[in-house]
């Protein structure tokens, strides 16, 4: 499916031998695989016998014209891009070529830079379409729901396979919404512990006063309201895996207790004096830089080293290339089924929006956006105007170094808020701040 320069195949169709020679030579210098045809009939024979990614055709030729070749390609070869060149440039000719299905239109004479840019645009459009709709061949259960075959995600999948084969603790790092819990589940269900419990714990979502009891359990009468003895998450995960999400949110006192569990494989229930052996593999995750917290004495160094025997860094969506298109197609199909709607297609412009946006909320934000589009779109195709305004204009805003920090922060906060439907709690989570801080920043960034 790839259309990079080392594999992209281009067919040039022109009745001028000199034009064929020049275009073939120039495109080969850029690494493309190039073949030529002196007319439409020869071009059709080639298209029926070999794989072609892009056709570049002259408009006026003896016999059948380039327009007829454009129509043939559009009617018979769905994944072939086509571009027209001519020495008889006119608005009418351009309109006719585009209506017939040409992706681009160049007037002779054109520069090498103009040719290369047009070729790149056409191949980029083909690649985006394929990326949005291709079935990768990897069964979902093989990777436990992790979709994507970008180099960054291939490294994550390789790390998962290695981590699953060992009982070592694993620290999973990455921005909010990148899928750290999905990685943890993949490790567990690929490991010898797969038939035992997987117990996820959001350390940041449990009040500090209750966290110890939730993790280690308590005995009857340990505190007011403890009317019976209750096992904690570690006991529940015995024989399996416990996943400690947002590990950076634990207090120094709790960090000491977790270190003891890692060292001795024992827990002490609140209100008890006896320790109990537990066999639970620990996976931890954080969206913060634990090394930085260690240097500021906000996180114990010994616990950090115990947790990070293996470290897996989950990349942000903006660094995953075409994975965003595959994920978008996956979510569109998922929510279309839920709503019993026909599967929605993505227009070329909408694919460009998906690729150009930076996705501060990562995969979680993408899923939220696609769900909203499926609900709100009446037709059978998602168009660029269907996206929130900040997403459509993200590539047009000034992105150079001459912006103030306040401007960058304001735009980022607004983008996150827009794409979580104004949910301040969710926005604060994505931004890595609390709601109070978010309210203060919104107030300070509001116009006078």
N, C-alpha and C positions, 0 to 999 in steps of 0.2 A: 504493500500500500504506500510505501514511502515514495516521495517525489523530490528527494534532495538531489544535488547536482551529480553525485556519483552514480545515481541510478535512473534519473529522469530521462525519458526517451522522447525526442522531438522529431517530428516529421515536417520538413520544409517543402512546400509545393509552389513551384514557379516555373514559367516557361522560359525564363532567362537563365542560361547556363552561368553567366557571370554572377547573377544575384545568388543562385544556389551555392556557388563556390564560396562567395564572400560570407554569406550567413552561416554556412556549414563550418567554415574555418573559425569564425569568431565565436560561435557557440561552443565548439569543441574546446577552445582555449579556456572556457569557463567550466569544463568538466562534464558537459552534457553528452549523452549518447545521441548522435544525430544521423538521420537518414534523409534522403531527398527523393522527390518525384517531379517529373517535368510536366505533369498534367493531372487532372482529377481522376481519370480512370486508373492510372498507375498508383495514385495515392490510395484509392479505395482498395486495390489489391493488397497493398502493404498493410493497410488498417485491418484487413481481414486475416492477415497471416502473422503479424507480430504485435507485441504490446506497445502502444504509443500513449504517452501522457499528454502531449501538447502538439497540436497541428498549427503551423504558421503558413498561411496560404495567401497567394496573390489574389487580387479580386478579378482582374480581367485577364483571361487566358483563352487561347483558341479552343473551340469546342465548349465543354462545360465550364462554367465560371466558378470562381471561389465561393460565391453565394450558394450555389448548388451543393458544393462540398460542405459548407457550413450546415445546410439543412440535412444532408446525409448523416453527418456526425451526430447532430442533435437527435435525429430520429432513430439512430441505430446504436450509438455508443455513448452510454450515459456518463461514464467517468472520464471521457477524453475532453480536454480543454481545447478551444480553438481561437486563434487570433488572426486578424486579417491585415494585410499590408497592400498598399496600392500607390501608384504614381498618379492617380486621377482623383485626388482627394476632394471630397465635397461633403457638405452636411447631409445631403440626401443619401450618398453612398454609405456614410457612417451609420445613419439611422437604419438603412436596409440591412447592413451587416449585423448590427446589434439585435434588430428584430428577428433575424434569422437564427440568432443564438451565439454570435461571436462574443468572446469575453473581452476583447480589446480591439483597437483599431489604430494603426499607425500609418501616417502619410510619408511617402518617399519624397525627399531624402530624410532619413532619420539618423541620429547619432547612435554609436554603439551603446552609450549609457541609456538612451531611451529604449533601445531594443532589450537590453538586459533587464531594465526595470520592468518592462511589460511582461517579459517571460517570467520573472520572479513573481509578479502579481498573479499571473494565471496559475502558476504551479502552487503558490500559497493558497489560492482559492480551492484548488483540487485537494490539496492536503487537508485543509480545514473541513471540507465536506466528508472526506473519508474518515477523518478522525472522529467526527461527530456520529457517524453511523456504522463504523466498522465493528464487527464482532471480533474481539482479540483472539478467540479460540481458547482462552483460559477459562475453565469452569469456575464459577463463582465460589463453590465450596472448596476449591483448591487453595484459594487465598483468603477464605473466610470473609468475603464481602469487600476485600480491598481491590478497587478497580484502578487500572492505570498501568501503562508499560513505559513510562518515561524513564530515562536513565536514573533520575533521582529516586523513583519508586522501585526500580529494579534493585537498587542498593538496599533499600529498606526490606524488600522481600527476601533478599539473600541473608540479611542480618537476622530476620525472623527465623529462617530455617536453621541458622547456626545456633541462635539462642534457644530454640525449642529442643535442641539435642542435649542441652546441659541444664543442670539444676541451679545454675548461678543466678544471682539477683540481676535484674535489668532495670536501668533507668531510661525511660522514654521521654525525650524532650521534643518541644515543638510549640508553635504558637497555638492559641485557642482555636478550636475548630478544625485542626488538621487531621484528627482521627487517631489520637494516641490510645484511646480505649480499644479501638478496633485492632490496633497493632498488638496490644496486650492480649486480647481475646485470641488473635491468630497464634501467638506464642503458646498460650495455654492449650488450645485445641489441636495444636500440631505436636504437642509434647506427650510423654508417657502418662501425664496426669489428666489427659483429656476427658476420661470418664468420671473424674472427681469434680467437686464444685469449683466454679470460677466466681469469686466474690469481689465485686467492685465497691470501693469506698471513696466517696468524695470528701476528703479531709477538710476542704475549705467550706463545705456545706453543713458541717456538724458543729454546733456550738462547742467551744473549748471545754466547758464544764462537763459535757456529755461524751466527748470523744473517747476518753479512756474507757468508760463503761461500754461504749459501743464496740470498741476494738477488742477489749479483753474480757468483757462480761462482768457481772457482779453477783454477789451472794445476797441472799435474803437479809434485809435489815442493814445493808451497807450504807444506805442513805435514805432520807425521807422519800417515800414513794417506792422503795425497793421491796415490794411485797412478796417477791419470790426470787429464786436464783435463776439467772438468765445468762446463757452462753453469749460470747461476743463473736465478732466477725472472724477472728483468727481461729476459734474453735470450729466455726461453721466451715471454714476453708480447709480444715484438716485433711491432708491427703491430696489437696488440690492447690489452687492459686489464689492469693489475695492481691488485689490491684489497688494500690494506694495512690489515687489521683490527687493532684494539687498538694503534693508532699511538702512543698515549700511553706504551706500555710500552717504547719504544725508548730506548736510552741516549743521553746527550749526544753521544758520539762517532759513533754511528750516525745521529743527527739531522743532523750536519754532512755526512755522506756522502750522505744522502737529499736534502739541500738542493742539493748539487752536481749530483745527477742531474736534479733539477727545473730547475735553471738551465741546464745545459749539454747535457742529453739524452745524457749519456755515462756509462758505468760502467767501473770498473777492477777486473778480476778479482783475487782475492787471490793474491799471488805474482807478479803481472805489473806491468810498468811502463807498458804501453800502455793507452790508453782506447779504448773501442769505442762507437760510436754505437748508441743504441737508440731506437726509436719506440714507447714504451708509455705509454698514458694512465694517469695515476695517480688512483685513487679511494682515499680513506682513511676509516676509521671509528673512533669512540671512544665509550665509555660514560662518559667523564669530562669535566669542564669544562676544556677546553684553555686557555681564557682565564685561569682561575684558576691552572693550572699555569704559564702564562707569567708571571703576576704574582709567583709564588713561585720563579721562575727554575728550574723543573723541566722546562720545554719551551721550545725556541727560538722567539722571537717571529717571526723572519724565516721560519722553516719553517712556523709557524702561518699566516702571511699567504699563503704560497705554496700551502698545502694548501686554504685556505678561500676560494678565488676564488668558488666557489658552495658554500653550506652548506644541507644538507637535514636537518631535524630530524624524526626518526621518533617519533610520539607513543606514550606508553605505552598499554597496552590499556585501562586504567581511564578514559582520556580519549577512547575511540573509540565510546562509546555502544553501539548495537545491533550493531556489528561483532563483538562477543564472541559473540553468538548465532549469527551467520552462520558464524563460524569454528568454533564448537562443532559445528554441524550438518555442516560440511565434514569435520572430523576424524572425527566419528562415522561418516559415510558411508565415509570412506577406510578406517578400521580394521575396519568391518563387512565390507567387501569382502575385505580381507586375510584375515580369519578365516572368510570364507564364512558370515557370519551375516546374518539379516534386518536391514535398517536399523533402528536404534533411534530411538524417539521420545523427546522431552523433555517431561516433565510441566510444568504451569504453575509448580509450586513449584520444580522444578529450574531452570527458566529464571530464576526470581527469584534463586536462589543464584548463578547465573552472572553476573547483572547486578550483584548487591550486593557480590560479592567484589572485592578491590582488585588481584589478580593481580600480585604483586611480581615474578614471573618472566616476566610478559607472555605473548606468543603461544607461546613455547617451553613455558612452564608449562601453559598451557591445553591444548596438544596432548598433553603428558604425562598430564594428568589425564583427558582424554577417552579416550586409549588405554587407560588403566587401567580406566576405567568400562566400555568396550566389552568388555574381556577378562573382567571380574568380574561383569557383569550377566547374570543368567540369563533374565530376561523380555525383553519387546520394548519396554520403556519405562524410561528413566532417571528415577529419583525423587530427591527432595531427600536422603533418608537415605543414598543411595548415595555421596554426596560425603564427603570427609574431614571430621571434626568441626570443625576450625578454619575450614573454609569455610562450614559451615552456621551457625556461631555468630558469624561475623565482624561481622554487623550488630547483634548483641546486646551485644557487648563495649563497655565504656566507651570513647568516642572523643573526649570533650571535652578541654579544656585542663588539667584537673586530674589528669593522669597524669604520673608521673615519666618522664624520658627513658629510664631503665633499663627501665621497664615496656614502653614503646613498642618499644624495641630488642629486648627479650626476645620479645615477641609476634611481632614481624616475623621474627626469626630462626627461631622455632618454625614459623611459617606456611610459610616458604620450605622448611625441612627436610621438613615434612610432605608438601609437594606435589612434592618431587623424590624421594620414597621414601627419605629419610634419606641420600641421596648427598651427603656433605660436600664433595666436590670441586665438584660442580655447584652446591650451595648457596653456596659461597664465591664462585664465578664470578658468580652472580646478585647477590650482596650487594656485589660489588666489593672483596672482601678476600681475603687468602691463607688457606690451610688452617690455618696456625699461629694467626693472629688469630682465626679462627672457633673453634678449639679453646679458646682463652683466654676468649673471650666465653661459650661454652657452660659452661665451668667456673665463671666468675664469676657466671653467671646461674642456676646450679644451686642448689636449696634446700639449706640447711645440714643 
